[in-house]
Amino acid sequence: MMWTEIDAHISQVTGEKFHSQQRRSVGGGCINQGYAVCDDQRTYFVKLNQASQVTMFEVEALGLQQMLQTSTIRVPKPICWGIAGNSGYLVLEWLEIGGGNTKSWFEMGRKLAAMHKTASNQGFGWDMNNTIGSTPQINTWTANWAEFYAKHRLGYQFQLAKRRGGDFPQQKDLLTAIPELLTHQPQPSLVHGDLWSGNAGCTTSGEPVIFDPATYFGDREVDIAMTELFGGFPAAFYHGYNEFWCLDQGYERRKNLYNLYHILNHFNLFGGGYASQANRMIAQILG
């Protein structure tokens, strides 16, 4: 019944009759289930979660649409989303991800830099809250970047971590120091927000693609910092990025502060050793 409803929604939105004849499970990350659904002509990527999570899919789709509108880097086009039975779903364009070569990764860097040129005149934030993994991400519009980052990124994660029993002795010192640590004046760039290696790739034809965003307008360096967090992107990516738009002075100092957000979020999602990693990072930042 659920799949019949999803098929009907795809048919309605695309204006072409779609009846899925084959459905196979594919990697949807640790938060959602992912499926490739096909008829004899077309394939779509479908993400499923509980019906209560449908808002998470809606804001992901809106983020992808905003990135698409920049006509810079390829992202999967959102087709439709909704609730069928007990499940929330999001249907996306199917992209066949392959290997990618040095040229592809150079282009990935250039195209991401081009997307980052898209600025907001409302300040830092986004029109609605979304999620980072399954954690709420607060995007209240804020004029000052240091204030936005202290309150809606690190401050919010520390609040959640306290409920989980996380102990961060230098938390207050860090939050107090943020205005001194973030003295540069970045433009509010459209960022992916969750750009690790699992959320980027190249199509089989070599075209760079990014997906699974946690979109907002922030310092573009948050994306670059995260690409270095879990294994790093190929060197060609950074060459391409800097050729199009060179990183600001002081990025190396700010990188750890930006990646702390994701380590705290991993503590809030998964617990374990991420608390001690976060405390080491805080000590290093305050050094």
N, C-alpha and C positions, 0 to 999 in steps of 0.2 A: 504493500500500500504506500509506504513512504517513498519508494523509488518511483512509483507511478505518479505521485504528486510532484516530485522533483522533475521528472521527464516532462510533465505537463507545463510546469513553470518555464523550463528551458524552451519548449516549443512556442509558448506564448510570447516570450521576450524576444526570441530570435526570428519569429515568424516562419520558422521551418520545423516541420513535424520531427520530433525526436523521440525515439523509443529505444531505451538502452537495452542492448542485447547481451552485453558483457560488462561485468563490474569486477575489477580486481583491486585488492588492497595495495596501496603504495605508501611510502613514508609520508606521514602528515606531521612529523615532529612529535614531541612528548605531550603536547596539549590536546591535539585533535586527531581524529582518524581521517586518513586520506584515501580516496578511491579514484581510479581512472574509469570513467563510464563511456562506453562506445556503442554507436549503432554501426551500420555498415559503411558510413561515410565520415562521421565526425567523432572526436574524443573530447571530453571535458574532464577537468579536475574538480572533484567534489570533496569539500571538507565537512565533517560532521562533528557535532558535540551535543551536549544536552540542550533542550529547547531554551532553557534559561540563559544560555550563552549566545543567543542569536545577536544581541547587540554588539558583542565582540566581533562577529562576522560583518555586521553592517559597517562598523567604523573601519575595519580592515578594507572593505570594498571602497569606501569613500576616500581612504588614504591612497589606495591604488589609482582611483580615478583622478585624484589631484596630481599624482605623479605622472600619469598618462598625459594629462593636459599640458605638461611642460614640453612634450615632444623631444625629450632628451634621451633617457635610458629606458630600455625595454622593461616593462613589468607585465605580468599576466593580466589580461583584461577581465574585470569582474562581469559576469553574465547576469546572475541573479542570486538572491538569498532569501531565507524565510524559515518557517517552521513546518515540518511534516511529521505528523505523529508526535513522538516524544523527542524528536531531534531538531536542532537548529542546523541549517546547512548554508554553505556558500559555494556557488558554482563559478569556476574560473576557466578562462581559456587554457587549453592544454598546450604546454610547451615541452618539446622533447629536449631534455638537458643532456649535453654530451660532455666532451672534455674541455675544449677551449685551449688556445695556445698563447704564446707571448703577445701576439698582436691583439687577441681578444681581451686579454687582461689590461693591456695598455688602453684600449678603447673603453673598457669598464671604468678606468680611472678618469679618463677625459669626460665621459658622459655623466658620471656621477658629479664631477666638478660643475658641469653645465647645469645639472639639476639644482645643485646648491646655489647657483646664481639667482634662482627664483626666491624672491624676498617677500616678506610680509610688511605691510605698513601699520599693522596692529600690535607689533611687538613680538614677544616670544610666547609660544603656546599654540593652541589650535582651537577650532570652533567647538570641539567636544572632547571629552576624556576618551581615552582608548585603553589598550592593555599592552603590557610588556611581558611576553609569555602569557600567563593568565592573571598576572597582577595588575590591578587598576593603575593607569598612568594619568596623572592629573595635568591638564593642559590649560589651566586658567591663564588668560592673556595677561602678560606682565611686561612693563616697559623696560625693566632693567634685567640683564641676563644673569648677573651674579645673584640677584634676589630670586629670580625664577628657579635657578639651579639649586640654591640653598633650600628653598621652601618646597618646591614641587617635585624635585628629583631626590636629592639626598635626604632632606628632612622627612619626607613622606616615607621613604624606605626605612629610615631609622625608627619611625613610629611603628611600622609594621613589624620590624625586627624585635622591638621591645616586647610586643605581644607574644612573639615566638620564644622569648627567653634569651634573646641575643644580648650580649654584654659588650659594649663598645666604650671603654673608659674615656677615650679622647674625642668622643662624638661632639661634645659642646665646643671644645677648642677648635675642631675642624670647621663646624658650621660658622663660628665667629670669624674664622680666618678667610672664608670664601671671598669676601669683597677684595681682600688683598691678593688672593691667588688668581682671581679673574679680573684683572685691571684692564685687559684689552677690551676693545669695543667691537665685538663681531656684529655683522648684520644678522637679522633673523632669517636664516636659510631654511628652505624646505629640506628636511632630513628624513632618511629612512627610519632611523631610531633604533634599529635592532640588527645592525649590519655585521654579522659574523659570517664565517665561511659557509655555514649551513643555509644561509639565506641569499646566496649569490651563486651564479654559475653561468654557463654559456650554452646556447642551443647547439644542436648537432651541426648547424651551419656556422658556428663560431660567434654568434651574436651574444653580447653580454646581457644578462638578465638579473634583476634583483626582485625578491618577493618576500612575503610574510612581514610587512612593515609595521612599525609602531610610530607612524607619521606624526610630525609636529614641526613648528618653526623654531629652530634653536641654532646654537653655534655649530657650524658645519664640521668642526673638529670632533664632535661626538661620534660621527660616523667613522671618521678615519681612525680615531682611537680604538673603536670597537673592532675594526678589521685586524688590529694587532693583538687582540686579547686572547683569542682561542686559536693559536697556530699561525695567524697572519696570512695575508694575501700574497700572491707572487709579486716580486719586485717591480715587474712591468706595470702593475696597477698604480703604484705610488709614483712612478715616472710619468705615467699618463696624466695622473691627477695634477701633479705639480707643474707639468708643462702647460696645462690649461689655466690653472689658478693656484699659484704657489701658497703653501700653508704659511700662516702668520708666525712671526718670531715668538718663541716661548711655548710652541706646541708641545715640545718634549716634556716641559714642566707640567703642563695641564693634562696631559694624556692619562696619567694615573688617577687624577681626580675624576675624570669623565668615566673611566672604566670601573671605578669604585661603585658607581650606580648599578652596574650589571652584576658585580660580585655580591653586593647587598641583596639584589633581587634574587640571585641564585640561592642565597641563604634563606630568603623568605619562601622560595619555591621548594627547595630541596634540603635545607638544613645542612648538617654535616660540617665538613671542614671549611666551608666558605666563611664562617665567622672569623676564624683565625687568619685566613687570607685577607679579609677586610681589615682586621686590626693591624696586620703588617703593612698594608697599603697606606692606612691612615698615618701610622708612625713615619713612614717614608715621605708622605706628602708634607707633614708638619716638620719633618727632619730639621 
